[in-house]
């Protein structure tokens, strides 16, 4: 498929896509949409930022619009997401693409008062977007039923696993009619997720656009070896570089995210923090400020990484390397979106060298060592070199090479923000 107009979408959906400037489907969309429109179950594997949301929301909108609704107007589609932020993104996509259709949707997530969600349910939505916990709460209160659901979507299944929601997902799936279409998407496919898919899907079409270790070609990856006590000072220096327009900084804990955000603000760098302990209102406020450019730096934890859907992030900085190499791929996927380029910079202390080694094993891409910064730690670099030598049989130690951390450049539009390809944006 070369264009969205090649799909047999309702004219209202095509018009909405045109209004948004979306012309060509991404690979996951080009492969998944025809299968979904044909009514097949789909098992899709694709890294974040590839347009998975549109891959299922567009066909669902079209199919529900074509169907004749049941007389009781019960919900006909259920979309499960692991986080509130992702649920709100999906809802926003549904409203954007379906604004000219007579379809209603409701978002049922934790962290917000239940009465407002009960009000949404009284309007008898066609589509429910929900997180597992809140959905089970409402089901337990007999406030909704899933017996009319014909389209069941599970998004970010691997994150569901990470967050301990697999049991809830199985329970919810048992409440949905067996005669249904299921669309199952995951950025990675560990064995537990494979097992879940095998129980939920019926002869699915398997689509794998990118392996779980894939990092986008337009992301420049670098590592800076530093003692743990110097990380804060190095981060401050990095964020003062002129080409750092909008930076996303990752930590392993929510407490450190709060502390770094506060310390950066004290040093004159506008920053905010986002993590799982913040209320939905606070998280949405922080994301909005970051998206609007009112803060330069957003400090986040892995639990909310996939809920960050902001264009124009020039740098992703790993203040702390994740102990799970797949989380590294998810983190840096927040930059270089929609055809732009970006930088991923990792601060590595001596205790994190093993994490760096695991990351490079997964991605099969050695990170460029940046040694010309004022806090370079030879001891950590030497340890990394010895581990790398044992891993791949190469001689020598990690040596400074490549550009300074502030020299990367991104493709920009006329207003200085990151843009997609000249011939149109990608639907997310």
C-alpha positions as CSV (number, residue, x, y, z in Angstrom):
1,X,0.0,0.0,0.0
2,X,1.5,3.3,-1.1
3,X,-1.3,5.5,0.2
4,X,-4.1,5.5,2.8
5,X,-6.5,6.0,-0.1
6,X,-5.6,2.5,-1.3
7,X,-7.5,1.1,1.7
8,X,-11.3,0.8,1.5
9,X,-11.9,3.1,4.4
10,X,-15.1,5.1,4.8
11,X,-14.7,8.6,3.2
12,X,-14.9,10.3,6.6
13,X,-11.9,8.4,7.8
14,X,-9.9,9.2,4.7
15,X,-10.8,12.9,5.1
16,X,-9.7,12.8,8.7
17,X,-6.3,11.3,7.7
18,X,-5.9,13.9,5.0
19,X,-6.8,16.7,7.4
20,X,-4.0,15.5,9.7
21,X,-1.5,15.3,6.9
22,X,-1.2,11.5,6.9
23,X,-0.6,10.2,3.4
24,X,1.3,6.9,3.6
25,X,0.9,4.0,6.0
26,X,3.8,2.8,8.0
27,X,5.0,-0.8,7.5
28,X,2.9,-2.1,10.5
29,X,-0.1,-0.3,9.2
30,X,0.4,-1.5,5.6
31,X,0.5,-5.1,6.8
32,X,-2.0,-5.1,9.7
33,X,-4.8,-3.0,8.3
34,X,-5.8,-5.2,5.3
35,X,-5.9,-8.3,7.6
36,X,-7.9,-6.5,10.3
37,X,-10.4,-5.2,7.7
38,X,-10.8,-8.8,6.4
39,X,-11.8,-9.8,9.9
40,X,-8.7,-11.9,10.7
41,X,-7.0,-12.1,14.1
42,X,-3.7,-10.3,14.1
43,X,-0.5,-10.9,16.1
44,X,1.7,-7.9,15.5
45,X,5.2,-7.3,16.7
46,X,6.6,-3.8,16.1
47,X,8.8,-1.4,18.1
48,X,7.2,1.7,19.6
49,X,6.8,4.7,17.4
50,X,5.9,2.6,14.3
51,X,2.2,3.5,14.2
52,X,0.6,0.6,16.0
53,X,-2.3,2.6,17.4
54,X,-3.5,3.6,13.9
55,X,-3.0,0.0,12.8
56,X,-5.9,-1.1,14.9
57,X,-7.9,2.0,15.5
58,X,-8.5,2.8,11.8
59,X,-9.9,-0.7,10.9
60,X,-12.0,-0.8,14.1
61,X,-13.6,2.6,13.3
62,X,-14.3,1.5,9.7
63,X,-15.7,-1.9,10.7
64,X,-17.9,-0.6,13.5
65,X,-19.3,2.1,11.3
66,X,-20.2,-0.5,8.6
67,X,-21.9,-2.8,11.1
68,X,-25.5,-2.4,12.2
69,X,-25.3,-1.8,16.0
70,X,-27.2,-4.0,18.4
71,X,-30.5,-2.7,19.6
72,X,-29.1,-2.2,23.2
73,X,-26.1,-0.3,21.9
74,X,-23.6,-2.2,24.1
75,X,-19.9,-1.7,23.6
76,X,-18.8,-3.5,20.4
77,X,-15.0,-2.9,20.8
78,X,-12.7,-3.2,23.8
79,X,-9.2,-1.9,23.7
80,X,-7.0,-2.8,26.7
81,X,-3.8,-0.8,27.4
82,X,-1.4,-1.1,30.3
83,X,-1.3,2.6,31.3
84,X,-3.5,5.6,31.6
85,X,-1.3,7.6,29.2
86,X,-1.5,5.0,26.5
87,X,-5.3,4.7,27.0
88,X,-5.6,8.5,26.5
89,X,-3.5,8.4,23.4
90,X,-5.7,5.7,21.9
91,X,-8.8,7.7,22.8
92,X,-7.3,10.7,21.1
93,X,-6.6,8.7,18.0
94,X,-10.1,7.4,17.9
95,X,-11.5,10.9,18.2
96,X,-9.2,12.3,15.6
97,X,-9.8,9.6,12.9
98,X,-13.5,9.1,13.8
99,X,-14.6,12.7,14.4
100,X,-17.0,12.5,11.4
101,X,-18.5,9.2,12.4
102,X,-21.4,8.6,14.8
103,X,-19.4,6.4,17.1
104,X,-18.9,7.0,20.8
105,X,-15.9,5.9,22.9
106,X,-15.2,5.9,26.7
107,X,-12.0,5.8,28.6
108,X,-11.9,3.8,31.8
109,X,-8.6,4.2,33.7
110,X,-7.5,4.4,37.3
111,X,-6.5,7.6,39.0
112,X,-9.6,9.5,38.1
113,X,-13.1,9.5,39.9
114,X,-15.4,6.7,38.9
115,X,-18.6,8.9,38.7
116,X,-17.3,10.6,35.6
117,X,-16.7,7.2,34.0
118,X,-20.1,6.0,34.9
119,X,-21.5,9.0,33.1
120,X,-19.6,8.0,30.0
121,X,-21.0,4.5,30.2
122,X,-24.6,5.8,30.4
123,X,-24.0,7.2,26.9
124,X,-23.6,3.6,25.8
125,X,-20.2,3.9,24.0
126,X,-19.4,1.8,21.0
127,X,-15.7,1.5,22.0
128,X,-14.2,1.2,25.4
129,X,-10.6,2.0,26.0
130,X,-9.5,0.8,29.4
131,X,-6.7,-0.3,31.8
132,X,-7.3,-3.8,33.3
133,X,-7.7,-2.7,36.9
134,X,-10.3,-0.1,36.5
135,X,-12.2,-2.2,34.0
136,X,-12.4,-5.0,36.4
137,X,-13.6,-2.6,39.2
138,X,-16.5,-1.4,37.0
139,X,-17.3,-4.9,35.8
140,X,-17.4,-6.0,39.5
141,X,-19.9,-3.3,40.2
142,X,-22.1,-4.5,37.4
143,X,-21.8,-1.1,35.7
144,X,-21.0,-2.6,32.2
145,X,-21.0,-5.8,30.3
146,X,-18.8,-7.2,27.6
147,X,-21.2,-9.6,26.0
148,X,-21.6,-7.5,22.8
149,X,-17.9,-7.0,22.2
150,X,-16.9,-8.2,18.7
151,X,-13.5,-6.5,18.5
152,X,-10.9,-7.1,21.2
153,X,-7.6,-5.3,21.1
154,X,-4.7,-5.9,23.5
155,X,-2.0,-3.2,23.1
156,X,1.5,-3.3,24.6
157,X,1.1,-6.9,25.8
158,X,4.7,-7.2,27.0
159,X,4.2,-4.1,29.2
160,X,1.1,-5.8,30.6
161,X,3.3,-8.7,31.5
162,X,5.9,-6.4,33.1
163,X,3.2,-4.7,35.2
164,X,1.7,-7.9,36.4
165,X,-1.6,-7.6,34.5
166,X,-1.6,-10.9,32.7
167,X,-4.0,-12.5,35.2
168,X,-6.4,-9.6,34.8
169,X,-6.2,-9.8,31.0
170,X,-7.1,-13.5,31.1
171,X,-10.0,-12.7,33.3
172,X,-11.3,-10.0,31.1
173,X,-10.8,-12.1,27.9
174,X,-13.0,-14.7,29.5
175,X,-15.8,-12.2,29.7
176,X,-15.6,-11.3,26.0
177,X,-17.6,-13.5,23.6
178,X,-15.4,-16.3,22.0
179,X,-16.8,-15.3,18.6
180,X,-14.8,-12.2,18.2
181,X,-11.9,-10.6,16.3
182,X,-8.7,-10.2,18.4
183,X,-5.9,-7.8,17.5
184,X,-2.8,-8.4,19.7
185,X,0.2,-6.0,19.6
186,X,3.4,-6.1,21.5
187,X,6.8,-4.5,21.1
188,X,8.6,-7.7,22.2
189,X,7.5,-11.3,22.3
190,X,8.8,-13.1,25.4
191,X,7.6,-16.6,26.0
192,X,4.9,-15.6,28.5
193,X,3.4,-13.2,25.9
194,X,3.5,-15.9,23.3
195,X,1.6,-18.2,25.6
196,X,-1.0,-15.5,26.3
197,X,-1.4,-14.9,22.5
198,X,-1.9,-18.6,21.9
199,X,-4.9,-18.6,24.2
200,X,-6.5,-15.4,23.0
201,X,-6.1,-15.6,19.2
202,X,-7.7,-17.9,16.6
203,X,-5.4,-18.7,13.6
204,X,-3.9,-15.3,13.7
205,X,-2.0,-13.6,10.9
206,X,1.5,-13.0,12.3
207,X,3.1,-9.6,11.4
208,X,6.6,-8.8,12.5
209,X,7.8,-5.4,11.2
210,X,10.9,-5.2,13.4
211,X,12.6,-7.6,15.8
212,X,12.6,-6.7,19.4
213,X,16.2,-5.6,19.3
214,X,15.9,-3.2,16.5
215,X,16.9,0.4,17.0
216,X,15.9,3.0,14.4
217,X,18.7,3.9,12.0
218,X,18.2,7.6,12.6
219,X,19.2,7.4,16.3
220,X,22.8,8.2,17.1
221,X,23.8,6.1,20.2
222,X,26.6,7.1,22.5
223,X,27.9,6.2,25.9
224,X,29.7,8.4,28.4
225,X,31.7,6.7,31.1
226,X,31.5,8.6,34.4
227,X,31.7,8.0,38.2
228,X,28.3,7.9,39.8
229,X,29.0,10.9,41.9
230,X,29.7,13.0,38.8
231,X,26.5,12.1,36.9
232,X,24.5,15.1,38.1
233,X,27.2,17.6,37.0
234,X,27.7,15.9,33.7
235,X,23.9,15.8,33.0
236,X,23.7,19.6,33.7
237,X,26.6,20.2,31.3
238,X,24.9,18.1,28.6
239,X,21.6,19.9,28.9
240,X,23.2,23.3,28.5
241,X,24.4,22.4,25.0
242,X,22.8,24.5,22.4
243,X,21.5,21.6,20.2
244,X,19.6,20.1,23.1
245,X,16.1,21.4,22.3
246,X,13.9,19.0,24.1
247,X,15.4,16.2,26.3
248,X,13.9,13.1,27.9
249,X,15.9,11.8,30.9
250,X,15.4,8.3,32.2
251,X,16.0,7.0,35.7
252,X,15.4,3.7,37.3
253,X,13.4,5.0,40.3
254,X,10.6,7.6,40.9
255,X,12.5,9.1,43.8
256,X,15.5,9.8,41.7
257,X,13.3,11.2,38.9
258,X,11.8,13.7,41.4
259,X,15.3,14.6,42.8
260,X,16.9,15.2,39.4
261,X,14.0,17.3,38.2
262,X,14.2,19.5,41.3
263,X,18.0,19.8,41.0
264,X,17.9,20.8,37.4
265,X,15.2,23.4,38.1
266,X,17.5,24.8,40.8
267,X,20.3,25.1,38.3
268,X,18.1,27.1,35.9
269,X,17.1,24.3,33.5
270,X,13.3,24.0,33.2
271,X,12.4,20.4,34.1
272,X,9.5,18.3,35.3
273,X,9.1,14.6,36.4
274,X,6.7,11.9,35.4
275,X,6.3,8.5,37.0
276,X,3.8,6.0,38.2
277,X,3.2,7.6,41.6
278,X,2.0,10.8,40.2
279,X,-1.7,11.4,39.7
280,X,-3.1,11.3,36.2
281,X,-3.7,15.0,36.3
282,X,-0.1,15.7,37.3
283,X,1.2,13.4,34.7
284,X,-0.9,14.9,31.9
285,X,0.1,18.4,33.1
286,X,3.8,17.5,32.9
287,X,3.4,16.0,29.5
288,X,1.5,19.0,28.2
289,X,4.1,21.4,29.4
290,X,6.8,19.3,27.8
291,X,4.9,19.0,24.5
292,X,4.3,22.7,24.4
293,X,8.0,23.5,25.1
294,X,7.3,25.1,28.5
295,X,9.8,22.8,30.0
296,X,13.0,21.7,28.3
297,X,13.5,18.4,30.2
298,X,11.2,15.7,31.3
299,X,12.6,13.1,33.7
300,X,10.8,9.8,33.6
301,X,10.8,6.2,34.7
302,X,10.3,3.1,32.5
303,X,6.8,2.5,33.7
304,X,5.5,5.5,31.8
305,X,8.0,5.4,28.9
306,X,5.5,4.2,26.3
307,X,2.9,6.8,27.4
308,X,5.2,9.6,26.2
309,X,4.2,10.4,22.7
310,X,5.8,13.8,22.0
311,X,7.2,15.0,18.7
312,X,10.5,16.8,18.5
313,X,12.4,15.1,21.3
314,X,16.0,15.8,20.3
315,X,17.8,13.8,23.0
316,X,17.0,10.8,25.2
317,X,19.5,10.6,28.1
318,X,19.8,7.5,30.2
319,X,20.9,9.0,33.5
320,X,20.8,5.4,34.7
321,X,21.0,2.4,32.3
322,X,18.1,0.0,32.6
323,X,18.8,-3.4,34.0
324,X,16.5,-4.8,31.2
325,X,18.1,-4.3,27.8
326,X,14.7,-4.2,26.1
327,X,13.8,-1.2,28.2
328,X,16.7,0.6,26.6
329,X,15.2,0.0,23.2
330,X,11.8,1.3,24.4
331,X,13.4,4.4,26.0
332,X,15.4,5.6,23.0
333,X,12.5,5.0,20.7
334,X,11.0,8.2,22.1
335,X,13.4,10.2,19.9
336,X,13.7,10.1,16.1
337,X,10.0,9.9,15.5
338,X,8.2,10.3,12.2
339,X,11.4,10.5,10.1
340,X,13.4,12.9,12.3
341,X,16.8,12.0,13.7
342,X,17.8,12.1,17.4
343,X,20.5,11.3,19.9
344,X,20.5,8.7,22.6
345,X,23.2,9.3,25.3
346,X,23.8,6.9,28.2
347,X,25.7,7.8,31.4
348,X,27.4,4.6,32.5
349,X,29.1,4.1,35.9
350,X,31.2,1.1,36.9
351,X,28.2,-0.8,38.3
352,X,26.3,-0.4,35.0
353,X,28.9,-1.8,32.7
354,X,27.2,-5.2,32.7
355,X,23.9,-3.5,31.7
356,X,25.7,-1.8,28.8
357,X,27.1,-5.2,27.7
358,X,23.7,-6.7,27.7
359,X,22.2,-3.8,25.7
360,X,24.9,-4.2,23.0
361,X,24.2,-8.0,22.8
362,X,20.6,-7.4,22.3
363,X,20.9,-4.6,19.7
364,X,24.0,-5.9,18.0
365,X,25.1,-2.3,17.8
366,X,28.1,-1.1,19.9
367,X,27.6,2.3,21.3
368,X,30.0,5.1,20.4
369,X,32.2,6.1,23.3
370,X,32.4,9.8,24.0
371,X,35.5,10.5,25.9
372,X,36.1,14.2,25.5
373,X,33.9,15.3,28.4
374,X,35.2,16.7,31.7
375,X,34.1,13.7,33.8
376,X,35.4,10.8,31.7
377,X,36.2,7.8,33.9
378,X,39.1,5.7,32.6
379,X,38.4,2.9,35.1
380,X,34.9,2.3,33.9
381,X,35.9,2.5,30.3
382,X,38.7,0.0,30.9
383,X,36.3,-2.4,32.6
384,X,33.9,-2.1,29.7
385,X,36.7,-2.8,27.3
386,X,37.7,-6.0,29.1
387,X,34.1,-7.2,29.1
388,X,33.7,-6.4,25.5
389,X,36.9,-8.2,24.6
390,X,35.6,-11.4,26.4
391,X,32.2,-11.1,24.7
392,X,33.3,-10.7,21.1
393,X,37.0,-11.7,21.0
394,X,38.1,-8.2,20.0
395,X,41.4,-6.7,21.2
396,X,41.8,-3.5,23.0
397,X,39.8,-1.4,25.4
398,X,37.0,1.1,24.9
399,X,38.5,4.2,23.6
400,X,37.1,7.7,23.1
401,X,35.8,8.1,19.6
402,X,33.1,9.9,17.8
403,X,31.6,13.4,18.3
404,X,31.1,15.4,21.5
405,X,27.8,14.8,23.1
406,X,26.4,18.1,21.8
407,X,27.2,17.9,18.1
408,X,24.3,15.8,16.8
409,X,21.9,17.4,14.3
410,X,18.3,16.6,13.4
411,X,16.3,17.3,10.3
412,X,14.2,20.3,11.1
413,X,11.2,22.1,9.6
414,X,10.9,25.8,9.1
415,X,9.8,26.5,12.7
416,X,12.7,24.6,14.3
417,X,10.8,21.5,15.4
418,X,11.5,18.0,14.2
419,X,9.4,17.1,11.2
420,X,8.5,14.0,9.3
421,X,9.3,13.3,5.7
422,X,8.5,15.9,3.1
423,X,5.8,13.9,1.5
424,X,3.6,13.5,4.6
425,X,3.4,12.5,8.2
426,X,2.9,9.1,9.6
427,X,-0.3,8.2,11.4
428,X,0.3,7.1,15.0
